[in-house]
Amino acid sequence: MNIIDSSGWLEYFSDGPNASLFSRPLQETADILVPTITIYEVF
């Protein structure tokens, strides 16, 4: 199980220097847990 916080999503979406670290966990959709507060922070 992977919990991705807002900094991980923002890094991935903005294609920042560490985006590659988040790409693999984000592509494993069955194992992602996203807290509701994280969705609000990124939105």
PyMOL Python script that loads the backbone (N, CA, C, O; Angstrom):
from pymol import cmd

cmd.read_pdbstr("""\
ATOM      1  N   MET A   1       0.843  -1.168   0.000  1.00  0.00           N
ATOM      2  CA  MET A   1       0.000   0.000   0.000  1.00  0.00           C
ATOM      3  C   MET A   1       0.893   1.237   0.000  1.00  0.00           C
ATOM      4  O   MET A   1       1.882   1.302   0.730  1.00  0.00           O
ATOM      5  N   ASN A   2       0.533   2.216  -0.826  1.00  0.00           N
ATOM      6  CA  ASN A   2       1.259   3.479  -0.912  1.00  0.00           C
ATOM      7  C   ASN A   2       0.322   4.619  -0.558  1.00  0.00           C
ATOM      8  O   ASN A   2      -0.773   4.734  -1.108  1.00  0.00           O
ATOM      9  N   ILE A   3       0.760   5.453   0.357  1.00  0.00           N
ATOM     10  CA  ILE A   3       0.027   6.659   0.702  1.00  0.00           C
ATOM     11  C   ILE A   3       0.788   7.817   0.077  1.00  0.00           C
ATOM     12  O   ILE A   3       1.944   8.069   0.416  1.00  0.00           O
ATOM     13  N   ILE A   4       0.132   8.513  -0.832  1.00  0.00           N
ATOM     14  CA  ILE A   4       0.768   9.619  -1.538  1.00  0.00           C
ATOM     15  C   ILE A   4       0.221  10.928  -0.984  1.00  0.00           C
ATOM     16  O   ILE A   4      -0.985  11.170  -1.033  1.00  0.00           O
ATOM     17  N   ASP A   5       1.108  11.775  -0.457  1.00  0.00           N
ATOM     18  CA  ASP A   5       0.654  13.058   0.075  1.00  0.00           C
ATOM     19  C   ASP A   5       0.668  14.113  -1.031  1.00  0.00           C
ATOM     20  O   ASP A   5       1.041  13.828  -2.169  1.00  0.00           O
ATOM     21  N   SER A   6       0.264  15.312  -0.690  1.00  0.00           N
ATOM     22  CA  SER A   6       0.125  16.363  -1.694  1.00  0.00           C
ATOM     23  C   SER A   6       1.452  16.720  -2.359  1.00  0.00           C
ATOM     24  O   SER A   6       1.471  17.038  -3.548  1.00  0.00           O
ATOM     25  N   SER A   7       2.550  16.674  -1.626  1.00  0.00           N
ATOM     26  CA  SER A   7       3.834  17.006  -2.241  1.00  0.00           C
ATOM     27  C   SER A   7       4.209  16.002  -3.332  1.00  0.00           C
ATOM     28  O   SER A   7       4.814  16.377  -4.337  1.00  0.00           O
ATOM     29  N   GLY A   8       3.858  14.745  -3.143  1.00  0.00           N
ATOM     30  CA  GLY A   8       4.118  13.736  -4.165  1.00  0.00           C
ATOM     31  C   GLY A   8       3.304  13.953  -5.419  1.00  0.00           C
ATOM     32  O   GLY A   8       3.823  13.847  -6.530  1.00  0.00           O
ATOM     33  N   TRP A   9       2.025  14.259  -5.245  1.00  0.00           N
ATOM     34  CA  TRP A   9       1.165  14.527  -6.404  1.00  0.00           C
ATOM     35  C   TRP A   9       1.633  15.768  -7.149  1.00  0.00           C
ATOM     36  O   TRP A   9       1.711  15.762  -8.378  1.00  0.00           O
ATOM     37  N   LEU A  10       1.943  16.827  -6.420  1.00  0.00           N
ATOM     38  CA  LEU A  10       2.380  18.060  -7.073  1.00  0.00           C
ATOM     39  C   LEU A  10       3.700  17.865  -7.808  1.00  0.00           C
ATOM     40  O   LEU A  10       3.884  18.398  -8.902  1.00  0.00           O
ATOM     41  N   GLU A  11       4.596  17.126  -7.230  1.00  0.00           N
ATOM     42  CA  GLU A  11       5.875  16.837  -7.889  1.00  0.00           C
ATOM     43  C   GLU A  11       5.641  16.052  -9.179  1.00  0.00           C
ATOM     44  O   GLU A  11       6.256  16.334 -10.207  1.00  0.00           O
ATOM     45  N   TYR A  12       4.761  15.083  -9.114  1.00  0.00           N
ATOM     46  CA  TYR A  12       4.445  14.251 -10.286  1.00  0.00           C
ATOM     47  C   TYR A  12       3.751  15.074 -11.377  1.00  0.00           C
ATOM     48  O   TYR A  12       4.141  14.999 -12.542  1.00  0.00           O
ATOM     49  N   PHE A  13       2.736  15.853 -11.020  1.00  0.00           N
ATOM     50  CA  PHE A  13       1.989  16.637 -12.000  1.00  0.00           C
ATOM     51  C   PHE A  13       2.823  17.747 -12.627  1.00  0.00           C
ATOM     52  O   PHE A  13       2.645  18.067 -13.802  1.00  0.00           O
ATOM     53  N   SER A  14       3.729  18.334 -11.854  1.00  0.00           N
ATOM     54  CA  SER A  14       4.551  19.428 -12.382  1.00  0.00           C
ATOM     55  C   SER A  14       5.820  18.931 -13.068  1.00  0.00           C
ATOM     56  O   SER A  14       6.613  19.724 -13.576  1.00  0.00           O
ATOM     57  N   ASP A  15       6.003  17.614 -13.079  1.00  0.00           N
ATOM     58  CA  ASP A  15       7.189  16.988 -13.679  1.00  0.00           C
ATOM     59  C   ASP A  15       8.475  17.566 -13.089  1.00  0.00           C
ATOM     60  O   ASP A  15       9.420  17.912 -13.797  1.00  0.00           O
ATOM     61  N   GLY A  16       8.464  17.654 -11.768  1.00  0.00           N
ATOM     62  CA  GLY A  16       9.619  18.178 -11.047  1.00  0.00           C
ATOM     63  C   GLY A  16      10.800  17.213 -11.073  1.00  0.00           C
ATOM     64  O   GLY A  16      10.700  16.126 -11.643  1.00  0.00           O
ATOM     65  N   PRO A  17      11.904  17.597 -10.466  1.00  0.00           N
ATOM     66  CA  PRO A  17      13.109  16.782 -10.492  1.00  0.00           C
ATOM     67  C   PRO A  17      12.963  15.408  -9.829  1.00  0.00           C
ATOM     68  O   PRO A  17      13.712  14.485 -10.152  1.00  0.00           O
ATOM     69  N   ASN A  18      12.018  15.266  -8.919  1.00  0.00           N
ATOM     70  CA  ASN A  18      11.808  13.983  -8.243  1.00  0.00           C
ATOM     71  C   ASN A  18      10.546  13.256  -8.712  1.00  0.00           C
ATOM     72  O   ASN A  18      10.095  12.316  -8.057  1.00  0.00           O
ATOM     73  N   ALA A  19       9.984  13.679  -9.823  1.00  0.00           N
ATOM     74  CA  ALA A  19       8.749  13.081 -10.338  1.00  0.00           C
ATOM     75  C   ALA A  19       8.920  11.590 -10.616  1.00  0.00           C
ATOM     76  O   ALA A  19       7.980  10.816 -10.434  1.00  0.00           O
ATOM     77  N   SER A  20      10.087  11.189 -11.046  1.00  0.00           N
ATOM     78  CA  SER A  20      10.309   9.770 -11.358  1.00  0.00           C
ATOM     79  C   SER A  20      10.192   8.887 -10.116  1.00  0.00           C
ATOM     80  O   SER A  20       9.860   7.707 -10.229  1.00  0.00           O
ATOM     81  N   LEU A  21      10.458   9.441  -8.939  1.00  0.00           N
ATOM     82  CA  LEU A  21      10.326   8.672  -7.698  1.00  0.00           C
ATOM     83  C   LEU A  21       8.869   8.347  -7.394  1.00  0.00           C
ATOM     84  O   LEU A  21       8.579   7.351  -6.731  1.00  0.00           O
ATOM     85  N   PHE A  22       7.955   9.179  -7.874  1.00  0.00           N
ATOM     86  CA  PHE A  22       6.535   8.992  -7.603  1.00  0.00           C
ATOM     87  C   PHE A  22       5.799   8.280  -8.730  1.00  0.00           C
ATOM     88  O   PHE A  22       4.685   7.798  -8.525  1.00  0.00           O
ATOM     89  N   SER A  23       6.397   8.203  -9.913  1.00  0.00           N
ATOM     90  CA  SER A  23       5.672   7.645 -11.061  1.00  0.00           C
ATOM     91  C   SER A  23       5.319   6.178 -10.879  1.00  0.00           C
ATOM     92  O   SER A  23       4.201   5.778 -11.201  1.00  0.00           O
ATOM     93  N   ARG A  24       6.229   5.372 -10.379  1.00  0.00           N
ATOM     94  CA  ARG A  24       5.935   3.948 -10.208  1.00  0.00           C
ATOM     95  C   ARG A  24       4.826   3.705  -9.179  1.00  0.00           C
ATOM     96  O   ARG A  24       3.872   2.988  -9.481  1.00  0.00           O
ATOM     97  N   PRO A  25       4.920   4.277  -7.974  1.00  0.00           N
ATOM     98  CA  PRO A  25       3.829   4.055  -7.005  1.00  0.00           C
ATOM     99  C   PRO A  25       2.478   4.588  -7.495  1.00  0.00           C
ATOM    100  O   PRO A  25       1.441   3.998  -7.192  1.00  0.00           O
ATOM    101  N   LEU A  26       2.474   5.690  -8.245  1.00  0.00           N
ATOM    102  CA  LEU A  26       1.221   6.256  -8.722  1.00  0.00           C
ATOM    103  C   LEU A  26       0.595   5.423  -9.835  1.00  0.00           C
ATOM    104  O   LEU A  26      -0.617   5.486 -10.043  1.00  0.00           O
ATOM    105  N   GLN A  27       1.385   4.660 -10.537  1.00  0.00           N
ATOM    106  CA  GLN A  27       0.859   3.820 -11.609  1.00  0.00           C
ATOM    107  C   GLN A  27       0.283   2.509 -11.076  1.00  0.00           C
ATOM    108  O   GLN A  27      -0.443   1.822 -11.794  1.00  0.00           O
ATOM    109  N   GLU A  28       0.589   2.161  -9.854  1.00  0.00           N
ATOM    110  CA  GLU A  28       0.038   0.953  -9.227  1.00  0.00           C
ATOM    111  C   GLU A  28      -1.254   1.342  -8.509  1.00  0.00           C
ATOM    112  O   GLU A  28      -1.294   1.431  -7.282  1.00  0.00           O
ATOM    113  N   THR A  29      -2.299   1.571  -9.287  1.00  0.00           N
ATOM    114  CA  THR A  29      -3.531   2.140  -8.757  1.00  0.00           C
ATOM    115  C   THR A  29      -4.233   1.275  -7.716  1.00  0.00           C
ATOM    116  O   THR A  29      -4.958   1.801  -6.872  1.00  0.00           O
ATOM    117  N   ALA A  30      -4.037  -0.013  -7.758  1.00  0.00           N
ATOM    118  CA  ALA A  30      -4.690  -0.889  -6.781  1.00  0.00           C
ATOM    119  C   ALA A  30      -4.095  -0.732  -5.382  1.00  0.00           C
ATOM    120  O   ALA A  30      -4.722  -1.106  -4.392  1.00  0.00           O
ATOM    121  N   ASP A  31      -2.880  -0.178  -5.304  1.00  0.00           N
ATOM    122  CA  ASP A  31      -2.180  -0.066  -4.030  1.00  0.00           C
ATOM    123  C   ASP A  31      -2.072   1.364  -3.504  1.00  0.00           C
ATOM    124  O   ASP A  31      -1.282   1.624  -2.596  1.00  0.00           O
ATOM    125  N   ILE A  32      -2.849   2.293  -4.058  1.00  0.00           N
ATOM    126  CA  ILE A  32      -2.759   3.698  -3.637  1.00  0.00           C
ATOM    127  C   ILE A  32      -3.839   4.021  -2.615  1.00  0.00           C
ATOM    128  O   ILE A  32      -4.997   3.625  -2.754  1.00  0.00           O
ATOM    129  N   LEU A  33      -3.434   4.740  -1.601  1.00  0.00           N
ATOM    130  CA  LEU A  33      -4.367   5.283  -0.621  1.00  0.00           C
ATOM    131  C   LEU A  33      -4.160   6.797  -0.620  1.00  0.00           C
ATOM    132  O   LEU A  33      -3.059   7.284  -0.364  1.00  0.00           O
ATOM    133  N   VAL A  34      -5.229   7.530  -0.910  1.00  0.00           N
ATOM    134  CA  VAL A  34      -5.137   8.988  -0.962  1.00  0.00           C
ATOM    135  C   VAL A  34      -6.094   9.567   0.076  1.00  0.00           C
ATOM    136  O   VAL A  34      -7.311   9.446  -0.064  1.00  0.00           O
ATOM    137  N   PRO A  35      -5.548  10.195   1.117  1.00  0.00           N
ATOM    138  CA  PRO A  35      -6.411  10.816   2.116  1.00  0.00           C
ATOM    139  C   PRO A  35      -7.219  11.966   1.500  1.00  0.00           C
ATOM    140  O   PRO A  35      -6.751  12.642   0.583  1.00  0.00           O
ATOM    141  N   THR A  36      -8.407  12.173   2.003  1.00  0.00           N
ATOM    142  CA  THR A  36      -9.279  13.224   1.489  1.00  0.00           C
ATOM    143  C   THR A  36      -8.613  14.599   1.572  1.00  0.00           C
ATOM    144  O   THR A  36      -8.742  15.399   0.645  1.00  0.00           O
ATOM    145  N   ILE A  37      -7.918  14.878   2.645  1.00  0.00           N
ATOM    146  CA  ILE A  37      -7.264  16.177   2.792  1.00  0.00           C
ATOM    147  C   ILE A  37      -6.234  16.408   1.685  1.00  0.00           C
ATOM    148  O   ILE A  37      -6.023  17.544   1.261  1.00  0.00           O
ATOM    149  N   THR A  38      -5.603  15.349   1.222  1.00  0.00           N
ATOM    150  CA  THR A  38      -4.634  15.468   0.128  1.00  0.00           C
ATOM    151  C   THR A  38      -5.312  15.909  -1.156  1.00  0.00           C
ATOM    152  O   THR A  38      -4.763  16.729  -1.893  1.00  0.00           O
ATOM    153  N   ILE A  39      -6.480  15.387  -1.433  1.00  0.00           N
ATOM    154  CA  ILE A  39      -7.226  15.783  -2.628  1.00  0.00           C
ATOM    155  C   ILE A  39      -7.557  17.275  -2.550  1.00  0.00           C
ATOM    156  O   ILE A  39      -7.417  17.990  -3.542  1.00  0.00           O
ATOM    157  N   TYR A  40      -7.988  17.742  -1.400  1.00  0.00           N
ATOM    158  CA  TYR A  40      -8.304  19.164  -1.242  1.00  0.00           C
ATOM    159  C   TYR A  40      -7.054  20.040  -1.380  1.00  0.00           C
ATOM    160  O   TYR A  40      -7.119  21.115  -1.975  1.00  0.00           O
ATOM    161  N   GLU A  41      -5.931  19.595  -0.842  1.00  0.00           N
ATOM    162  CA  GLU A  41      -4.703  20.375  -0.934  1.00  0.00           C
ATOM    163  C   GLU A  41      -4.236  20.515  -2.375  1.00  0.00           C
ATOM    164  O   GLU A  41      -3.801  21.593  -2.781  1.00  0.00           O
ATOM    165  N   VAL A  42      -4.317  19.458  -3.142  1.00  0.00           N
ATOM    166  CA  VAL A  42      -3.853  19.501  -4.531  1.00  0.00           C
ATOM    167  C   VAL A  42      -4.831  20.283  -5.390  1.00  0.00           C
ATOM    168  O   VAL A  42      -4.427  21.008  -6.300  1.00  0.00           O
ATOM    169  N   PHE A  43      -6.128  20.135  -5.098  1.00  0.00           N
ATOM    170  CA  PHE A  43      -7.126  20.856  -5.884  1.00  0.00           C
ATOM    171  C   PHE A  43      -6.966  22.346  -5.686  1.00  0.00           C
ATOM    172  O   PHE A  43      -7.716  23.130  -6.266  1.00  0.00           O
TER     173      PHE A  43
END
""", "prot")
cmd.dss("prot")
cmd.show_as("cartoon", "prot")
cmd.util.cbc("prot")
cmd.orient("prot")
